[in-house]
Amino acid sequence: MKNLSMKNFLYLLSTLLATSAYAVNDLPGGPAVNQLNFHPPVTQLAVDQHVLHNGMMIACIVIFLAVFGVMFYSILRHRKSLGHKAANFHESVTVEIIWTIVPFVIVIAMGLAATKTLVYSKDTTNADLTIKATGYQWKWGYDYIKGEGEGIGFISTLDSAQRAMSESGIPKGTVIPDDYLFKVDNPMVVPVGKKIRIITTATDVIHAFAIPSFGIKQDAIPGFVRDTWFKTDVIGVYHGQCQELCGKEHAYMPIEVRVVSAADYTLWVAAQQKLATSKLDDPTKVWTMDDIMKRGEKVYASNCSACHQANGKGAGPIKPLDGAAVVLDADKAKQIKVLLNGQNNGAMPSWKALSDTDIASVITYTKNNWSNKTGQLVQPSEVFAARK
């Protein structure tokens, strides 16, 4: 038993020493090394939550010290060894009233303070910008549905380089970026000083949209629409994560929000709208194999490789695409249906948000990559027809 304990101790010690070699710095707008308290607040809501939390902690500590102080004082100063004898008395109406009224007043005061903060957190009226955040396994989709930037939409996924680093294992001595497993390819961008309403929902399981620096957390539930909001006057980059256990890659579902100046936000909106316009390909265009394969490779890297891996082998419950029956099937409509509608109860999500050309290109890419040499080419018009 002693040897086992010593072995466990040495293992834990070596783990701690190894971990220290990978230590990172504090992440502005995100977690800090050895963090014990809340994230620094950058919204009024987060400030109110900190004040509420600290106030209740102080009240609880005062009550704890008062109650246990009197109890231990009584035990020590009136114990039998000092010659004290137990008193024999009945209840006191005055004491009963006091210890009923005082806790009642304390609970009411706490309740009022908490209710005020809660009601404030639910006031999503008069928002300057409304964004729908849709949870997928395991990424976020953002749709700007009201305000400047209306019509913009994109998928936000964990940075592929950091994902690969996590899955392959980190060699000792590797310098880990401060935003490790928090960096995304397409962050949400919002203007400073504006009230931002976030509408949450999900397509598969329950997720939760949470950013500690903003003091917000709202569940994203399939079939339901919930909302929350934030407003900050501090420009910066802020990080959060899905805070519901949503599946095996729950840890790979970060949230990144960039708060920028009004001028920079306008420039970002213009760039996004230009990008969206460039993606509005003519669905009747006939593509060559070389051109559509190049596009498909980019679409696959941005949207599919996180689950199916760059080599198409899949992992765990994620089915491989290399050698998959649906990919090799001569009936192209089967794979088109999978991408448009998803399958396996959301384990494979619907990719209707992608353009007809993107879907056609990524299907063509999977049908002709790795060991899949089918020679089949899917045109955007085929996807367009399948949507009807």
N, C-alpha and C positions, 0 to 999 in steps of 0.2 A: 504493500500500500504506500509505503514511504517512497519507494522508487518511482511509482506511478505519479505521485504528487510532485516529486522533483522533476520528472520528465515533463509534466504539464507546465510547471513553472518555467523551465528552460525554453519550452516551445513558445509560451506567451512572451517571454523576454525577447526571444529572437524575432518574433513577429513585431513587437513594438520597436525594436531597433531597426528592423527593415523598413517599417512604415515611416520612421523618422527621416530616412534617406529620401523619401518621396514627398516630404513636407512642402506645401505650397503657401503662398501668401494669402492674406485676406482678400476676398473678392468684393470690390466695391459694388454695392447694390445686391450683394449675395451673402453667402455664409462666410464667417470668419474662422480662423484657426482657433481651436479651443473655445469656441463661442458658448457662452452660458446664458446670455440674455437675448431678448428679441433683437431683430435686425434694426439698425437705426431707422427711425420713421422719416418718410419724406412726404406724407400726406397728413391732413388734419385728422382723418379717421384713424390712422396708425398712431398718431400722437395721443388721441383720446383713449385708445385701447391701452397704451402704455400707462397713462395716468390712472385709468380705471384699475388696471392690474396692480400697479404699485400701491394705490390707495387701499385696495382690498388686502394686499399682502401685509401692509402696515397694520390694518385693523385686526387681521387674524393674529399677527404676532403680539400685538398689545393684549388681545383677549387671552391668548395662550399664556403669556407671562403673568397676567393678572390672576387667572384661574389657578394655574399650577403653582404660582408663587404663594398664593394664600394656602393652597393645599399642602405644599411641602413645608411652609412655615408652621402650619398647624401641627403637622406630623412631628417635626423636629422639636418645636418648643413646648409641645403639650403631650409628649410621650410618657408612658408609664414609668420609664426608668428615671425620670426627673421627679417622680412623686405625684404626678397628676392623675386624677381619677376621672373616669368617663362621666360626663354630665347626662342627666336624664331629663329631657324636656320635649315638649310637643311643638308642632309646627308654629311658625310665626306668619301671620297674615301679611305683615309689612314686608318681610323677606320674600314671600311668595309673589307679591305684587311687583316688587322691584325686579326679581329675576325673570319675571314674565314680560314686563314692559321694556326693560333695557334690551334684551335680545330682539324683541319685536321691532323696536326703533332701529336697531342696527341692520336687521334684515331688510326693512323697508327702505332705509337709506341706500343700501347696496343695490337693491332692486331698482330703485329710481335711477341711480347712476348708470346701471347696466342697460336699463330700458332706453334711456336717452341716447346712449351710444349705439345701441342696436337699431333704433328707429332711424337715426342719422345714416347708418350704414346701408339702409334699405331704400333711401330716398334717391331713386334713379331718374327723377324728373328733370326737365330742362337740360338735358345733356347736349353738349356741343358736337359730340361724335359718338356714334353707336357702332360697335363691332361685335359680330357674332363669332364666338370661339367654339369650335366643334371638336370634341375629343374623338380620336381614332386610336386603335391599337397599332402603333404607339407614337402618335404625333398629334399636332394641333392644326386645325384649319381655321384661317381668319378671313372673314368676309366683312368689308366695310359697307354697311348698309344705310347709313345716314350721316350727313355732314360732309365736310371736305374729304374727297377721296372716295366718295360713294361709288360702288361698283368694283372696287379693287378686291381681289381675293387670291389667296395663295395658301400653300401647305408649308408648315414649319416643322422641320425634322432635326434631330440631333446631328451635329457636325459629323460627317462620315469619317474623317480622320480620327476624331476622338472615339468614335464607335469602334473603329478597327483597333485602336490602341487598347481599349478595354477588353475586347474579345480575344486578342492575341496574347494578352499578358504584358505587363510592363517590366522590361529588363531593369535590373538594379542600376541606379545611377542616372536613369532617364529623367530629364527635366520635364516635369508635368506642368502644363499651363495652369494659370490660376483659375481659369474658367472651365476646368476639366469636367466634362459631362454636363455642362451648362450652356455651352455654345451651340447655336442653331444655325442652319443655313439661311433661313428667312425670318428674322425677328419681326415682331409687331413694332410698328413705329407710330408714335402719337405726338401731338404738339404739346408744349409746356403750357401750364396755366389754363388748360381746357378740361371741362368735365367729360370724362370718358365713360360711357355706359358699355358694359360687357354683358352680352347675352350668351348664356352657356347651354349647350346641349351635347349629345353624343350619338354615335351611330351603332355602337356595339355593347359596351359595358359602362358602368359608372366610372367617370373620371372626376377630377376636381381641379378647377383653375385657381391657383393660389400664388400670390406674390407677397411675401412677408413684409417687405419694405413699404408696400401700399396698404397693408392691413386688410387684405381681401382674401377670401377663400369661398368659392361657390361650386357646389357639385354640378357636374355636367351629366345629366341622366337621359338615356335614350327615350325618346317619345315625350320628353318634357322640356319646357323652356324656363330657365331661371335667369336672374340678372343680378349684377352687382355694379359698382362704379368706383372710380378713383379720380383724383385731381391732384397734381403735384406741380409745384413751382420750381422744382429742382431738376435741371437738365442732367441726364446721365443714362446709364444702362442698368437695368434692374432684372433680377433673376428670380425664378420660382420653379416649381415642379408640380406635376400631378400629385395630389395628396390623397388619392384613393388607390388601394391595391388593385390595379386593373389588369394584371397578368404578368407573365414572366419577364417582360421588358419594361415594367413599370418604372424602373430606375433610368430608363433611356427616354424619358418623356419630359424634357425641360421646357421652361417658358422663358423667353428673353424679350424684354420690352425696352425699346430705345425711346427716351423722351428727348425731343429735339426742339429747337426754336421754331417759331411760326414760319420763318422764311425757309429754313431747312426742310420743314415738313412739306411746304408747298412744292419745293424742288423734288422731294421724294415722291410725292403724289404724281407729279408730271412724269417722272421716270417710270413709275409703275404703270401709268396709263399708256405710255409709249410702248412698254414691254408687252402689256396686254394686247395692244393693237397688233404688234408684230406676231403674236401667237394666233391671231385670227386668220389662220390659213384657209384657203379655199378648199372645202371638202371634196370638190370635184377634181382637184389637181391630181394628176397621175405621177407618182414618184418612181424614181429608179431605185434599184436595190442598194446601191452604194450610198445614195443620199439618205434614204430612210433608215439604213442601218446606223449611220453616224448620229442621226437624231435619236434613234432608239437607244443607243448607248448612253447618251446624256440623260434621257428620261429615266432609264433603268437605274443609273447611278444616283439620281436625285430622289427617286420614289420607291424603288424596289429592293435595292441592294442591302438596305438595313435589315430586312428580314430574310430574304432569299440568298444573301451573300453575293459578293462580286463574281464568285465562281459558279453561281447557280445551284449550289449543293444543298441549300436550306440548312436548318439547324433545329434539333429537337422536334417539336410538333409542326414546324414550318416545313412544308413539302418542298423537295427540290424541283427546280425547273429544268435542270439538265437531265434529259431522258424522261421527263414527265409525259404521261400518256396524252393529256389534253393539249400539250404543246406539240407533240409529234402527230396528233390526229390530222388527217387531211381535211376534216371539216373545220375550217377556220372560225366558223360561227360559235363553236363551243368555247374557245378561249376568249373571244370577244364578249360573250355573255358573262363569263367569269369576271372580267375586268369592269364591266358596266354594272353588274349586280352584286358582286362579291359572292362568297360562299362560306360554308362551315360556320353558320351563325355569327358572321362578322369577323372570324379569325382572319379571313381574307376580305378586307374592306372593299367597298365599291369605289371605283376610281372615275366616276362620272364627271368629277370636277376637271379632269384632264380634257384637253381638246381632242377632237376626232383624230387629228394628225398625230398627237402624242400617243394616243392609245394604239393606233395602227402601227406606229414606228416601234413601240416597245414590244408589241406582239411579234412583229417581224424580226426584231432583234433576238428575242428568246427562241424563235423558231429556227434561227440560223447561226446561233452562237454555241460555244462549248462543243459538245458532241452532237448537238441538234443541227444537222445539215439537211433540212427539209427542202430548201429551195423555195419555200412558200413566201409570198409577199402579200401583206395586207394593205389595202389602200384605204385612205380616210373615208371614201364614199361608202365602204362596207360597214364601217363603224357608224357613220351617220345614219345609214338605213336601219341598223340594229337598234338605235336609240328610239325609234318610232314604235 
